[in-house]
Amino acid sequence: MTSIGILGAGRVGANLAGKLSAAGHRVTLGVRNPQDTAALAASIAPQIALADQRTTARTADIVLNATPGDTSLDRLADLRTELTGKLLVDVSNATRDTDDGLPGDLCYPGSSLAEQLQTALPHTRVVKTLNTMLFMVMTAPETLTTPPTAYLSGDDHNAKQTVTGLLGDLGWQPAWIEDLGGITTARATEAMILIVPHLLRRHGFKPFAVSLAR
């Protein structure tokens, strides 16, 4: 059993928390405002703990970033001490929303949120994954008719092996996981978000993943 802290208690964070908890991990959901805990407590499994984000980052072995990507860098840089020595799994995309609330331009063109986080958190091992799909596919990849792909980007090989194990707990088969290399490769997968608003406008929130076909 691994102690996992998830920063962000929205649809992405809550979805991941439920599946990882069911897989036997000790999960804490980190909320930004302590007053949010009362409302959340009634909607999540009783075995999932709730805490503020600083406590969540400090007490977990592995931390998942599921905060809004356009504010993630500032939020997590403020947790530099708590995240020192930790493995940080970044599943967010940093974009500026369009008028209809869908993802728009990238916040870090020529770079990526994952690279920015790794620079801001030099003593944290950052791994990028699960950012190329709608949130429900993250924990139920087998529901798609075509095998999806979960891409990995990160500079630390052992950290990526650990994340591969977590992906297995989420239902990802080894053949569906593609290790792209170092953290700079995250700029490729984060750029894939640019196709998402066009798909959502045409088809609505139907589950999909931007995958590799061979």
Disulfide bonds with the S-S distance in Angstrom:
none
